[in-house]
Amino acid sequence: MNFVIRAAAIAALFHITPVVVLVKRPDAVQSLLPGADAYTAREVHLSGRDAHRLHEAVDWSPEDGVVVFYAGTAGSTAVGALEFVRVDTPHGPIEVAVGFTPQGAVRGVVVTKATVEMKPWVLEAVAAGLTDHYRGLKPGGEAPGGAAGIASRVGSLAAYVAGEVDKGVARALAAYGAFYNHVRA
Amino acid sequence: MLYDLRRADVRIKWLVTGLLATLGLSYLFGAVMVALYAGFTPQSVAATYAGPEMSMAMPPETTMVVQRPMSMADFAGPEVHTVDTNLLIQDTHVHVPMYGLIAAALGVVVAGLSLPRRRALGLIGLLFAAPWLDFAGMWLTKLASPRFAIVTLAGGWAMAVAYLVVAALAVHQMWVSPERG
């Protein structure tokens, strides 16, 4: 019986719950590229060397070695670009949308997906103003510090998930800085 | 036989009924979860487990860019829930022991049924084989070919059928036609 109880406890502890959509992608796009009426997907297929460089910098290998930026324009005016970055955690994946202004600064961050288990932690962190801490960050500048910024106002699990969002923003910044404007189509 | 659910004390019958009802509820929600995240067709299961890893290309010599126009509708397109290798390792580690315990619990129920020995052995074999098929299908779909998604579907249906057979026989023998005296 002891074995059964321990097995059930381990299963409950390590079980990854399904991913749920917190903010639909179109809503995230409208929020991060306000006013845009045309969009372009810019798929950067990384060479082995660049993929290794990115991995060394932010401990991240994008899926299939492809980083996708979505650029938005309003008429002939650039509105900015955004990335959807996935962060794998022991509790399952989260997805973070990071939007940039045409000048290359972070315009905003939206957590678009999380597991059922992490959803309340994400909502608590966001309600505490997590995403405000990323605004204005630029590639190569200050590291994302959302988790530290809200640590005193939230529980430990919300602070933990904020650290994972920090990772997503750091990855988006590294990819944007290295590949958005420096590789020509 | 010492252990016979037909003649068992009503407390044992009540315990087995509670176990079957609880497992039935979890199976029901398991089916809803499969419908939400993987689907019941070989194509949808293959899309969940095979993922992009099946068609992974070599990285280019130099980093290159491909651009294409997007519409808002493209952002809203259906997204396929995928299970990558790391997640499947974790899922296997967690689910297989639990499936084993569930099969064992149902197997204990089968041992108390009035069934010919061969049928009982076959039913217990099916209880354990079904989760093996389920996970073998997932791994084969990921590592060998998306065509093996059918094995996962077969495993899932086998689990459902085995549960229903055990539950129907147990309820019938315990409550509908228990042995008198």
Contacts between the chains, C-beta under 8 A, distances in Angstrom:
chain1	res1	chain2	res2	distance
A	4	B	101	6.3
A	7	B	97	5.4
A	7	B	98	7.1
A	7	B	101	6.3
A	8	B	98	7.6
A	8	B	101	7.9
A	10	B	94	7.7
A	10	B	97	8.0
A	11	B	94	5.2
A	11	B	95	7.9
A	11	B	97	6.9
A	11	B	98	5.1
A	14	B	90	6.6
A	14	B	93	7.2
A	14	B	94	5.2
A	15	B	94	5.4
A	16	B	87	6.6
A	16	B	90	6.2
A	16	B	91	7.2
A	16	B	94	7.9
A	18	B	33	6.8
A	18	B	36	7.1
A	18	B	37	5.4
A	18	B	81	7.3
A	19	B	81	6.6
A	24	B	76	7.0
A	25	B	75	4.5
A	25	B	76	6.7
A	25	B	79	8.0
A	26	B	72	5.4
A	26	B	75	4.6
A	26	B	76	4.8
A	29	B	72	7.1
A	29	B	75	5.3
A	38	B	69	7.2
A	39	B	69	7.1
A	39	B	70	4.0
A	39	B	71	7.1
A	39	B	72	7.3
A	39	B	74	7.9
A	39	B	75	7.7
A	40	B	67	5.6
A	40	B	68	7.0
A	40	B	69	5.7
A	40	B	70	6.3
A	41	B	67	6.9
A	41	B	68	5.2
A	41	B	69	7.7
A	41	B	70	4.9
A	41	B	74	7.9
A	42	B	65	6.0
A	42	B	66	7.9
A	42	B	67	5.2
A	43	B	65	6.8
A	43	B	66	4.6
A	43	B	67	7.4
A	43	B	68	7.6
A	44	B	63	6.3
A	44	B	64	7.7
A	44	B	65	5.3
A	45	B	59	7.2
A	45	B	60	5.4
A	45	B	63	6.6
A	45	B	64	5.1
A	45	B	65	7.4
A	45	B	66	6.8
A	46	B	59	6.2
A	46	B	60	8.0
A	46	B	63	5.3
A	47	B	59	5.6
A	47	B	60	5.6
A	47	B	61	6.2
A	47	B	62	5.1
A	47	B	63	4.7
A	48	B	59	4.5
A	50	B	63	4.7
A	51	B	59	6.1
A	63	B	52	6.5
A	64	B	52	5.3
A	64	B	56	6.2
A	64	B	57	7.5
A	65	B	59	5.0
A	70	B	70	6.4
A	70	B	75	7.8
A	88	B	86	7.0
A	92	B	87	7.8
A	179	B	63	6.8
A	183	B	63	5.3
A	183	B	64	7.3
A	183	B	65	5.2
A	184	B	65	6.7
A	185	B	65	4.3
A	185	B	66	7.3
A	185	B	67	4.8
